[in-house]
Amino acid sequence: MAKEFEIRTDLALEEKESFPGDGGEIHGVSLKEWQDKGGNFKITEVVVLDEEGARAMGKPVGTYMTLEAKNLKWREKEYHTALAKELARQIERLMRRQCIGEDGNILVVGLGNEAVTPDSLGPRVVSQLRISRHLKKKYRQEMFGSGRSVSALVPGVMAQTGMETAEIIRGVVQETKPDMVLVIDALAARSVRRLGNTIQLSDTGISPGSGVGNHRSAITEEVLGIPVLAVGVPTVVGAAAIAHDTVGALIQVLNREQITQNIGQYIENMDPEEQYAFIREILDPEFGSMYVTEPDIDETIRQLGMLISDGIHRAVYPEDEREG
């Protein structure tokens, strides 16, 4: 049964965590977790197997891989390389499932607004890619060890173009005929601890802006006619979700004073859905749907842009992996 309320999140991992138990007992959903030998990062695979699982999770049928690390933006070279290699393995794994061979043509799309730092991850990644579609196949093989070609697109946002992002991408796909689209986007999380420390990969495409309530046309295989992989990093979290995480502490404070005990007990007796609705009722008239990001978001976007572009290179061009 689908949940009756929704705290904004784009992460399948957080949807899984919102269920009782360890999240591995949801009908129609498969869960696997493992860590690297050095304990630097954890991988979680959530597979939505059927429509029952899709209704429970609020996510389309497909595979969602999540890479979690203590600090994805840590500059140490060996740590960065280990993360980039793992990201590449997971991207290549999803590509193989879509039968993208050594001569595949890949269109990388950087979603977001370059002028808004928390939303600029997609354009940042694209700006650091090695573009090769314009090169002849023999030159691509000599330079990158692969006949694969990479082209790129930064479609902007509707306020800049007056067009749906999906419309722009569909036009480019029809003209250039890639075998696959790889979409990069900033996401919204439910928990502050996910910001800048989590990368999600999925083979279900993406709905730009859905995490912040700004629903746009979906970018999926059904819309474009070719496989769509998505790579995203949570860069914002809703203010109401942050407040919801502090409900326990708020109740303790209210219960300390006799004058506020009734309020504390009233909130404590609410179920989670009612608590969240209560918080939204207080916050929304005053602040609207406000979202919060990290204080050092500029550095986060810079480092993650390098990490993700490195991971894409290693997945698409095997020569990068040998050099690493």
C-alpha positions in Angstrom: 0.0 0.0 0.0 1.4 3.4 -0.9 2.2 5.8 1.9 -0.4 8.6 2.5 2.2 11.4 2.9 5.4 12.3 1.2 8.5 14.0 2.5 10.3 15.1 -0.6 13.1 12.9 -1.7 14.5 11.6 -5.0 16.4 8.8 -3.4 15.1 5.2 -3.6 17.3 4.4 -0.6 15.4 6.9 1.6 12.1 5.5 0.4 13.3 2.1 1.5 14.4 3.4 4.9 11.0 5.0 5.5 9.5 1.5 5.9 9.4 -0.5 9.1 12.3 -3.0 9.7 15.3 -3.0 7.4 13.3 -2.3 4.2 14.0 -5.7 2.8 10.5 -7.0 3.4 8.6 -4.8 0.9 6.7 -6.9 -1.6 7.9 -6.3 -5.1 11.2 -4.8 -4.0 14.6 -6.5 -3.8 17.4 -5.1 -1.6 21.2 -5.8 -1.5 24.0 -4.0 0.4 27.7 -4.4 0.4 30.9 -2.4 1.2 34.3 -2.1 -0.4 37.2 -3.9 1.4 38.6 -0.7 2.8 35.3 0.3 4.3 35.4 3.6 2.3 32.0 3.4 0.8 28.8 1.4 0.8 26.7 0.3 -2.2 22.9 -0.3 -1.9 20.9 -1.8 -4.7 17.2 -1.3 -4.6 15.3 -3.1 -7.4 11.7 -2.3 -7.9 10.5 -5.6 -9.4 6.8 -5.0 -10.3 3.9 -2.6 -10.1 3.2 -3.6 -6.5 6.7 -2.5 -5.5 6.4 0.6 -7.6 3.2 1.6 -5.7 4.9 1.0 -2.3 8.0 2.9 -3.2 6.5 5.6 -5.3 9.2 4.9 -7.8 9.1 3.3 -11.3 10.0 -0.3 -11.9 13.8 -0.5 -12.3 17.2 -0.6 -10.6 18.5 2.1 -8.2 22.1 1.9 -7.1 23.3 4.2 -4.3 26.9 4.9 -3.5 27.4 6.3 0.0 30.7 7.6 1.4 31.7 9.6 4.5 33.0 12.4 2.3 32.6 12.2 -1.5 34.3 15.5 -1.9 37.5 14.5 -0.1 40.4 15.6 -2.3 42.9 12.7 -1.5 43.8 11.2 -4.8 43.7 7.5 -3.9 40.3 7.9 -2.3 39.0 9.9 -5.3 40.3 7.2 -7.7 38.6 4.4 -5.7 35.3 6.2 -5.7 35.6 7.0 -9.4 36.3 3.3 -10.3 33.4 2.1 -8.2 31.1 4.7 -9.9 32.4 3.5 -13.3 31.7 -0.1 -12.5 28.1 0.6 -11.6 27.6 2.8 -14.6 29.1 0.1 -16.9 27.0 -2.5 -15.2 23.8 -0.6 -16.0 25.1 0.1 -19.6 25.6 -3.7 -20.2 22.1 -4.4 -19.1 21.0 -2.0 -21.8 23.3 -3.8 -24.3 25.4 -0.8 -25.0 28.5 -2.2 -26.8 32.0 -1.0 -27.5 30.7 1.1 -30.5 27.8 2.6 -28.6 26.9 6.3 -29.0 26.1 8.0 -25.7 24.5 11.4 -25.2 25.2 12.9 -21.8 22.7 15.5 -20.7 23.5 17.9 -17.8 20.3 19.1 -16.3 20.0 22.2 -14.1 20.7 25.9 -14.0 24.4 27.0 -14.1 23.5 30.2 -12.3 22.1 28.4 -9.2 24.9 26.6 -7.5 22.9 23.7 -5.9 21.3 23.1 -9.3 24.4 23.3 -11.4 25.9 19.8 -11.0 24.7 18.6 -14.4 26.3 21.5 -16.4 29.4 21.2 -14.3 29.9 17.5 -15.1 29.3 18.1 -18.9 31.9 21.0 -18.9 34.5 18.4 -17.8 33.7 15.6 -20.2 35.9 14.4 -23.1 33.6 14.8 -26.1 34.3 12.4 -29.0 31.3 12.1 -31.3 32.9 14.5 -33.8 36.0 12.3 -34.1 36.3 9.4 -36.5 36.1 5.9 -35.0 39.8 5.1 -35.5 40.9 8.3 -33.7 38.5 7.5 -30.8 40.0 4.0 -30.5 43.6 5.4 -30.6 42.8 8.2 -28.0 40.4 6.4 -25.7 40.8 2.7 -26.3 37.1 2.4 -27.4 35.0 3.1 -30.4 32.3 4.6 -28.2 31.3 8.2 -28.9 30.2 10.8 -26.4 28.2 13.9 -27.2 26.8 16.3 -24.6 23.9 18.7 -24.1 23.1 21.3 -21.4 19.4 22.2 -22.2 19.0 24.8 -19.5 15.7 25.3 -17.6 12.3 26.3 -18.9 12.6 29.9 -17.5 15.6 30.3 -19.8 14.4 28.5 -22.9 10.6 28.5 -22.8 10.7 24.8 -23.7 10.4 21.6 -21.7 13.7 19.9 -21.2 12.3 16.7 -22.5 11.3 18.4 -25.8 14.8 19.7 -26.3 16.4 16.3 -25.6 13.9 14.5 -27.8 14.7 16.7 -30.7 18.5 16.1 -30.3 17.9 12.4 -29.9 15.9 12.3 -33.1 18.6 14.2 -35.0 21.7 12.5 -33.6 20.4 9.0 -32.9 22.4 8.0 -29.8 22.0 4.5 -28.4 21.6 5.8 -24.8 21.1 9.0 -22.8 22.9 9.5 -19.6 21.3 12.2 -17.5 23.1 14.1 -14.7 21.0 16.1 -12.2 21.0 17.5 -8.7 18.5 15.8 -6.4 16.5 16.5 -3.2 17.0 14.4 -0.1 14.9 13.8 3.0 17.9 13.9 5.4 20.6 16.5 5.7 23.2 13.7 6.2 22.7 12.7 2.6 23.8 16.0 1.1 27.0 15.7 -0.8 27.6 12.2 0.5 25.4 10.1 -1.8 25.3 9.3 -5.5 22.3 7.5 -7.0 22.3 5.7 -10.3 19.1 4.4 -11.9 17.9 2.9 -15.2 14.5 4.5 -15.0 15.2 8.0 -16.3 14.3 11.1 -14.3 11.7 13.7 -13.8 13.5 17.1 -13.6 12.6 19.2 -10.6 10.3 16.5 -9.0 12.3 16.5 -5.7 11.5 20.2 -5.1 7.9 20.0 -6.3 8.6 21.5 -9.7 7.4 18.7 -11.9 8.5 18.7 -15.5 8.0 16.2 -18.3 9.8 12.9 -17.6 13.0 12.0 -19.4 12.5 8.2 -19.8 12.9 5.4 -22.4 9.1 5.6 -23.0 9.5 9.3 -23.9 12.8 9.2 -25.9 12.6 5.7 -27.4 16.1 4.7 -26.1 17.5 3.7 -22.7 18.0 6.4 -20.2 20.4 6.1 -17.3 20.4 8.8 -14.5 23.2 9.9 -12.1 22.2 12.3 -9.3 23.5 13.7 -6.1 21.3 15.2 -3.4 22.2 18.9 -2.9 19.1 20.2 -1.1 16.7 19.1 1.6 13.3 20.6 2.4 13.0 22.8 5.5 9.9 20.9 6.7 11.9 17.6 6.5 14.6 19.1 8.6 12.0 20.2 11.2 10.4 16.8 11.1 13.7 15.2 12.0 13.8 17.3 15.2 10.3 16.5 16.4 11.7 14.1 19.1 13.9 16.8 20.5 11.1 19.4 20.4 8.8 17.1 22.3 11.4 16.7 25.1 11.8 20.5 25.4 8.0 21.1 25.5 7.5 18.3 28.1 10.0 19.9 30.5 7.8 22.9 31.2 4.3 22.5 32.7 2.9 25.4 30.6 3.9 23.5 27.3 3.4 19.9 28.4 0.0 19.7 26.8 1.5 20.8 23.4 4.3 18.3 23.7 1.9 15.4 24.5 -0.4 16.5 21.7 2.5 16.3 19.1 3.8 13.1 20.7 0.5 11.4 20.2 0.4 12.2 16.5 1.5 9.6 13.9 4.3 10.6 11.6 1.9 11.6 8.8 0.1 14.0 11.2 3.4 15.4 12.6 4.7 16.2 9.1 1.4 17.8 8.1 1.5 19.9 11.3 5.0 21.1 10.6 4.1 22.0 7.0 1.0 23.9 8.3 3.3 26.0 10.5 6.1 26.6 8.0 4.5 26.9 4.6 2.5 30.1 5.3 5.6 31.8 6.7 8.4 30.5 4.4 6.7 28.6 1.6 8.3 25.5 0.2 11.8 26.4 1.4 14.8 24.2 0.6 18.2 24.2 2.4 21.7 23.4 1.1 25.2 23.1 2.5 27.2 26.2 3.4 30.1 25.0 1.2 27.9 24.0 -1.7 30.3 25.6 -4.2 33.2 23.3 -3.2 30.8 20.3 -3.1 29.6 20.9 -6.6 33.2 21.4 -7.9 34.5 18.2 -6.3 31.5 16.1 -7.2 31.6 17.4 -10.8 35.2 16.1 -11.1 34.3 12.8 -9.5 31.3 12.0 -11.6 33.0 13.1 -14.9 35.9 10.9 -14.0 33.5 8.0 -13.3 31.8 8.5 -16.7 35.1 8.5 -18.5 36.2 5.3 -16.9 32.9 3.6 -17.8 32.8 4.8 -21.3 36.5 4.9 -22.2 38.3 1.7 -20.9 41.6 3.5 -21.6 40.9 5.7 -18.6 40.4 2.7 -16.3 43.8 1.2 -17.4 45.5 4.6 -16.7 43.8 4.8 -13.3 
